[in-house]
Amino acid sequence: MTKILNDSIMHLVDEGRLSMNKIQQLIDIKEFVDRVSSKKYLGNETIESMTARYGAAPDIFSWGDYFQSDLAAAAVNNDDEEFLKILETVRFDIMSAWDICSSNGPEFFEWVDDFSTRLWLSGRDESEFTDEEKEAVHLKVLTDYFTDMGLNGNFYESELIWYHSYFESQAQVYTA
């Protein structure tokens, strides 16, 4: 049975550190990520190895578990409005990863890997990167999401409308 709340964050619920709104948002992000990911965060061999080594299975199996657990800290440290912005950013980045990467071939992924590797090997601090270099670093995050999570594009129509409405609102900002 799949749990809607990961055991790793249950202490936050038990301690009353998460509002019902934040709990619902954490459930929603887990469902979203698990639906659009075709790969698990941990493979069966890794789970079996960890269980044998530590005597218990890990709490985090799926990418939804990973994001839910990771974002629980943001839920505790931010008000509802800020937390919603963080969740929307994660959702938008995952959808952007699909949008950008699903239509590109291996050459694109190689270019992103090579460019980001050269940036990190340059020894410069990220604060010194140009806007284009920062965008390339962000592209690396998106390509990693696409590859590591095995994004499948299984978005609801309402999510696609929300995603595309961002571009329409940006176009209006630039033409105003």
CYANA upper distance limits for C-alpha pairs under 8 A (distance plus 0.5 A):
  4 ILE  CA     27 ILE  CA      6.24
  4 ILE  CA     30 LYS  CA      7.92
  4 ILE  CA     31 GLU  CA      8.30
  5 LEU  CA      9 ILE  CA      7.73
  5 LEU  CA     10 MET  CA      7.71
  5 LEU  CA     26 LEU  CA      8.14
  5 LEU  CA     27 ILE  CA      6.77
  5 LEU  CA     65 ASP  CA      8.49
  5 LEU  CA     68 GLN  CA      8.36
  6 ASN  CA     10 MET  CA      7.27
  6 ASN  CA     59 ASP  CA      7.27
  6 ASN  CA     60 ILE  CA      7.80
  6 ASN  CA     65 ASP  CA      6.58
  6 ASN  CA     68 GLN  CA      7.87
  6 ASN  CA     69 SER  CA      7.46
  7 ASP  CA     11 HIS  CA      8.43
  7 ASP  CA     59 ASP  CA      6.56
  8 SER  CA     59 ASP  CA      6.61
  8 SER  CA     60 ILE  CA      8.21
  8 SER  CA     69 SER  CA      6.94
  9 ILE  CA     13 VAL  CA      7.36
  9 ILE  CA     69 SER  CA      6.62
  9 ILE  CA     72 ALA  CA      7.28
 10 MET  CA     14 ASP  CA      6.57
 11 HIS  CA     15 GLU  CA      6.47
 12 LEU  CA     16 GLY  CA      6.75
 12 LEU  CA     17 ARG  CA      5.74
 12 LEU  CA     18 LEU  CA      6.83
 13 VAL  CA     17 ARG  CA      6.55
 13 VAL  CA     18 LEU  CA      6.24
 13 VAL  CA     23 ILE  CA      8.46
 17 ARG  CA     76 VAL  CA      6.70
 18 LEU  CA     22 LYS  CA      6.40
 18 LEU  CA     23 ILE  CA      6.74
 18 LEU  CA     75 ALA  CA      7.38
 18 LEU  CA     76 VAL  CA      6.78
 19 SER  CA     23 ILE  CA      6.74
 20 MET  CA     24 GLN  CA      6.64
 21 ASN  CA     25 GLN  CA      6.74
 21 ASN  CA     80 ASP  CA      8.03
 22 LYS  CA     26 LEU  CA      6.61
 22 LYS  CA     75 ALA  CA      6.89
 22 LYS  CA     80 ASP  CA      7.41
 22 LYS  CA     83 PHE  CA      8.33
 23 ILE  CA     27 ILE  CA      6.73
 24 GLN  CA     28 ASP  CA      6.63
 25 GLN  CA     29 ILE  CA      6.65
 25 GLN  CA     84 LEU  CA      8.35
 25 GLN  CA     87 LEU  CA      8.43
 26 LEU  CA     30 LYS  CA      6.77
 26 LEU  CA     68 GLN  CA      6.05
 26 LEU  CA     71 LEU  CA      8.02
 26 LEU  CA     72 ALA  CA      7.71
 27 ILE  CA     31 GLU  CA      6.80
 27 ILE  CA     68 GLN  CA      7.90
 28 ASP  CA     32 PHE  CA      6.59
 29 ILE  CA     33 VAL  CA      6.54
 29 ILE  CA     64 GLY  CA      7.44
 29 ILE  CA     67 PHE  CA      7.93
 29 ILE  CA     68 GLN  CA      7.07
 29 ILE  CA     87 LEU  CA      7.87
 29 ILE  CA     91 ARG  CA      8.30
 30 LYS  CA     34 ASP  CA      6.49
 30 LYS  CA     63 TRP  CA      8.25
 30 LYS  CA     64 GLY  CA      4.52
 30 LYS  CA     65 ASP  CA      6.67
 30 LYS  CA     67 PHE  CA      7.26
 30 LYS  CA     68 GLN  CA      6.11
 31 GLU  CA     35 ARG  CA      6.51
 31 GLU  CA     64 GLY  CA      7.04
 32 PHE  CA     36 VAL  CA      6.85
 32 PHE  CA     64 GLY  CA      7.88
 33 VAL  CA     37 SER  CA      6.51
 33 VAL  CA     63 TRP  CA      6.87
 33 VAL  CA     64 GLY  CA      5.35
 33 VAL  CA     67 PHE  CA      8.21
 34 ASP  CA     38 SER  CA      8.27
 34 ASP  CA     62 SER  CA      7.28
 34 ASP  CA     63 TRP  CA      6.66
 34 ASP  CA     64 GLY  CA      5.35
 35 ARG  CA    154 ASN  CA      7.06
 35 ARG  CA    155 PHE  CA      8.46
 36 VAL  CA    151 LEU  CA      6.00
 36 VAL  CA    152 ASN  CA      5.88
 36 VAL  CA    153 GLY  CA      6.40
 36 VAL  CA    154 ASN  CA      5.59
 36 VAL  CA    155 PHE  CA      7.23
 37 SER  CA     63 TRP  CA      7.67
 37 SER  CA    149 MET  CA      5.70
 37 SER  CA    150 GLY  CA      5.88
 37 SER  CA    151 LEU  CA      5.18
 37 SER  CA    152 ASN  CA      6.53
 38 SER  CA    149 MET  CA      6.96
 38 SER  CA    150 GLY  CA      5.41
 38 SER  CA    151 LEU  CA      6.54
 38 SER  CA    152 ASN  CA      6.73
 39 LYS  CA     62 SER  CA      8.27
 39 LYS  CA     63 TRP  CA      8.30
 39 LYS  CA    148 ASP  CA      7.83
 39 LYS  CA    149 MET  CA      5.80
 39 LYS  CA    150 GLY  CA      5.81
 39 LYS  CA    151 LEU  CA      8.45
 40 LYS  CA     61 PHE  CA      6.93
 40 LYS  CA     62 SER  CA      5.18
 40 LYS  CA     63 TRP  CA      6.51
 40 LYS  CA    149 MET  CA      7.61
 41 TYR  CA     60 ILE  CA      8.02
 41 TYR  CA     61 PHE  CA      6.06
 41 TYR  CA     62 SER  CA      5.11
 41 TYR  CA     63 TRP  CA      5.39
 41 TYR  CA     66 TYR  CA      7.75
 41 TYR  CA    149 MET  CA      7.86
 42 LEU  CA     46 THR  CA      6.64
 42 LEU  CA     47 ILE  CA      6.98
 42 LEU  CA     60 ILE  CA      8.16
 42 LEU  CA     61 PHE  CA      5.81
 42 LEU  CA     62 SER  CA      7.17
 43 GLY  CA     47 ILE  CA      6.81
 43 GLY  CA     61 PHE  CA      8.34
 44 ASN  CA     48 GLU  CA      6.57
 45 GLU  CA     49 SER  CA      6.53
 46 THR  CA     50 MET  CA      6.55
 47 ILE  CA     51 THR  CA      6.51
 47 ILE  CA     57 ALA  CA      6.84
 47 ILE  CA     58 PRO  CA      7.35
 47 ILE  CA     61 PHE  CA      8.40
 48 GLU  CA     52 ALA  CA      6.59
 48 GLU  CA     57 ALA  CA      7.98
 49 SER  CA     53 ARG  CA      6.54
 50 MET  CA     54 TYR  CA      6.31
 50 MET  CA     55 GLY  CA      8.10
 50 MET  CA     56 ALA  CA      7.82
 50 MET  CA     57 ALA  CA      6.95
 50 MET  CA     58 PRO  CA      7.59
 51 THR  CA     55 GLY  CA      5.49
 51 THR  CA     56 ALA  CA      5.13
 51 THR  CA     57 ALA  CA      5.05
 51 THR  CA     58 PRO  CA      7.68
 52 ALA  CA     56 ALA  CA      7.85
 59 ASP  CA     65 ASP  CA      8.41
 60 ILE  CA     65 ASP  CA      5.73
 60 ILE  CA     66 TYR  CA      6.40
 61 PHE  CA     65 ASP  CA      6.81
 61 PHE  CA     66 TYR  CA      8.01
 62 SER  CA     66 TYR  CA      6.90
 63 TRP  CA     67 PHE  CA      6.68
 63 TRP  CA    149 MET  CA      7.42
 64 GLY  CA     68 GLN  CA      6.45
 65 ASP  CA     69 SER  CA      6.51
 66 TYR  CA     70 ASP  CA      6.53
 67 PHE  CA     71 LEU  CA      6.33
 68 GLN  CA     72 ALA  CA      6.58
 69 SER  CA     73 ALA  CA      8.01
 70 ASP  CA     74 ALA  CA      8.18
 71 LEU  CA     75 ALA  CA      6.79
 71 LEU  CA     87 LEU  CA      8.45
 72 ALA  CA     76 VAL  CA      6.90
 73 ALA  CA     77 ASN  CA      6.76
 74 ALA  CA     78 ASN  CA      6.33
 74 ALA  CA     83 PHE  CA      7.01
 74 ALA  CA     86 ILE  CA      8.41
 75 ALA  CA     79 ASP  CA      7.81
 75 ALA  CA     80 ASP  CA      8.11
 75 ALA  CA     83 PHE  CA      6.23
 78 ASN  CA     82 GLU  CA      6.23
 78 ASN  CA     83 PHE  CA      6.10
 79 ASP  CA     83 PHE  CA      6.54
 80 ASP  CA     84 LEU  CA      6.58
 81 GLU  CA     85 LYS  CA      6.98
 82 GLU  CA     86 ILE  CA      6.89
 83 PHE  CA     87 LEU  CA      6.78
 84 LEU  CA     88 GLU  CA      6.59
 85 LYS  CA     89 THR  CA      6.65
 86 ILE  CA     90 VAL  CA      6.89
 87 LEU  CA     91 ARG  CA      6.67
 88 GLU  CA     92 PHE  CA      6.38
 89 THR  CA     93 ASP  CA      6.49
 90 VAL  CA     94 ILE  CA      6.71
 91 ARG  CA     95 MET  CA      6.71
 92 PHE  CA     96 SER  CA      6.44
 92 PHE  CA    163 TYR  CA      7.09
 93 ASP  CA     97 ALA  CA      6.48
 93 ASP  CA    142 LEU  CA      7.27
 94 ILE  CA     98 TRP  CA      7.01
 94 ILE  CA    142 LEU  CA      7.59
 94 ILE  CA    145 TYR  CA      7.33
 94 ILE  CA    146 PHE  CA      8.19
 95 MET  CA     99 ASP  CA      6.62
 95 MET  CA    153 GLY  CA      8.24
 95 MET  CA    163 TYR  CA      7.91
 96 SER  CA    100 ILE  CA      6.38
 96 SER  CA    142 LEU  CA      7.77
 97 ALA  CA    101 CYS  CA      6.18
 97 ALA  CA    102 SER  CA      8.33
 97 ALA  CA    142 LEU  CA      5.16
 97 ALA  CA    143 THR  CA      6.74
 97 ALA  CA    145 TYR  CA      7.08
 97 ALA  CA    146 PHE  CA      6.17
 98 TRP  CA    102 SER  CA      5.89
 98 TRP  CA    146 PHE  CA      6.74
 98 TRP  CA    151 LEU  CA      6.85
 98 TRP  CA    152 ASN  CA      8.02
 98 TRP  CA    153 GLY  CA      6.73
 99 ASP  CA    103 SER  CA      7.72
100 ILE  CA    104 ASN  CA      7.57
101 CYS  CA    105 GLY  CA      8.41
101 CYS  CA    142 LEU  CA      8.41
101 CYS  CA    143 THR  CA      6.97
101 CYS  CA    146 PHE  CA      7.24
104 ASN  CA    108 PHE  CA      6.52
104 ASN  CA    109 PHE  CA      8.33
105 GLY  CA    109 PHE  CA      7.55
106 PRO  CA    110 GLU  CA      6.67
107 GLU  CA    111 TRP  CA      6.58
108 PHE  CA    112 VAL  CA      6.75
109 PHE  CA    113 ASP  CA      6.63
109 PHE  CA    143 THR  CA      7.42
110 GLU  CA    114 ASP  CA      6.48
111 TRP  CA    115 PHE  CA      6.44
112 VAL  CA    116 SER  CA      6.51
112 VAL  CA    136 ALA  CA      7.31
112 VAL  CA    139 LEU  CA      7.37
112 VAL  CA    140 LYS  CA      6.46
112 VAL  CA    143 THR  CA      8.43
113 ASP  CA    117 THR  CA      6.49
113 ASP  CA    140 LYS  CA      7.19
114 ASP  CA    118 ARG  CA      6.66
115 PHE  CA    119 LEU  CA      6.81
115 PHE  CA    136 ALA  CA      7.75
116 SER  CA    120 TRP  CA      6.83
116 SER  CA    136 ALA  CA      7.02
116 SER  CA    137 VAL  CA      6.31
116 SER  CA    140 LYS  CA      7.23
117 THR  CA    121 LEU  CA      6.56
118 ARG  CA    122 SER  CA      6.56
119 LEU  CA    123 GLY  CA      7.98
119 LEU  CA    124 ARG  CA      8.01
119 LEU  CA    133 GLU  CA      8.16
120 TRP  CA    124 ARG  CA      7.66
124 ARG  CA    128 GLU  CA      6.99
124 ARG  CA    129 PHE  CA      8.03
125 ASP  CA    129 PHE  CA      7.70
126 GLU  CA    134 LYS  CA      8.12
129 PHE  CA    133 GLU  CA      6.03
129 PHE  CA    134 LYS  CA      6.53
130 THR  CA    134 LYS  CA      6.72
131 ASP  CA    135 GLU  CA      6.70
132 GLU  CA    136 ALA  CA      6.79
133 GLU  CA    137 VAL  CA      6.82
134 LYS  CA    138 HIS  CA      6.76
135 GLU  CA    139 LEU  CA      6.60
136 ALA  CA    140 LYS  CA      6.85
137 VAL  CA    141 VAL  CA      7.16
138 HIS  CA    142 LEU  CA      6.86
139 LEU  CA    143 THR  CA      6.57
140 LYS  CA    144 ASP  CA      6.56
141 VAL  CA    145 TYR  CA      6.73
142 LEU  CA    146 PHE  CA      6.72
143 THR  CA    147 THR  CA      6.60
144 ASP  CA    148 ASP  CA      6.07
144 ASP  CA    149 MET  CA      8.29
145 TYR  CA    149 MET  CA      6.00
145 TYR  CA    150 GLY  CA      8.08
145 TYR  CA    151 LEU  CA      7.91
146 PHE  CA    150 GLY  CA      6.06
146 PHE  CA    151 LEU  CA      5.64
147 THR  CA    151 LEU  CA      7.60
155 PHE  CA    159 GLU  CA      6.63
155 PHE  CA    160 LEU  CA      7.11
156 TYR  CA    160 LEU  CA      6.99
157 GLU  CA    161 ILE  CA      6.72
158 SER  CA    162 TRP  CA      6.67
159 GLU  CA    163 TYR  CA      6.54
160 LEU  CA    164 HIS  CA      6.55
161 ILE  CA    165 SER  CA      6.44
162 TRP  CA    166 TYR  CA      7.28
163 TYR  CA    167 PHE  CA      8.02
164 HIS  CA    168 GLU  CA      7.14
165 SER  CA    169 SER  CA      6.62
166 TYR  CA    170 GLN  CA      6.73
167 PHE  CA    171 ALA  CA      6.64
168 GLU  CA    172 GLN  CA      6.86
169 SER  CA    173 VAL  CA      6.89
170 GLN  CA    174 TYR  CA      6.88
171 ALA  CA    175 THR  CA      6.77
172 GLN  CA    176 ALA  CA      6.53
